[in-house]
Amino acid sequence: MPDYSEHIMKNWEWCEKYRSLMGEKAYWKYVNNVYDLLTGMPLDSFFSIEKKVTPEFRDLFIKVCCRFIHEQYMSKEPRDFCHTFNAACTEIRCVKLHFSENNNNKSNTVTT
């Protein structure tokens, strides 16, 4: 089974690298297309990176997904779902967050 976890975002340098390689307009078009895909995912669904993303775009796709997940995490907007990779980064999932009371603080957990 393949493992694409080496493509996980470690810093933000990749943004400039891909903007330089692709050009500003093409880069943002790609980012927006990936964001549209992710925001359109139904709850409890997954997208197969292994089957649907060509090897030449796999690194960029995974990094854009990381950016999306980071922005989702940092957002103040309430939500009951999040996006996450499987362990090998061959899939990205849209999963429900389950809230529970823990020491009088709300904490959320992801269930798959």
Secondary structure as GFF3:
##gff-version 3
##sequence-region A 1 112
A	DSSP	three_ten_helix	5	7	.	.	.	ID=ss1
A	DSSP	alpha_helix	13	22	.	.	.	ID=ss2
A	DSSP	alpha_helix	24	39	.	.	.	ID=ss3
A	DSSP	beta_strand	45	48	.	.	.	ID=ss4
A	DSSP	alpha_helix	49	52	.	.	.	ID=ss5
A	DSSP	alpha_helix	55	74	.	.	.	ID=ss6
A	DSSP	beta_strand	81	85	.	.	.	ID=ss7
A	DSSP	beta_strand	91	102	.	.	.	ID=ss8
A	DSSP	beta_strand	105	110	.	.	.	ID=ss9
###
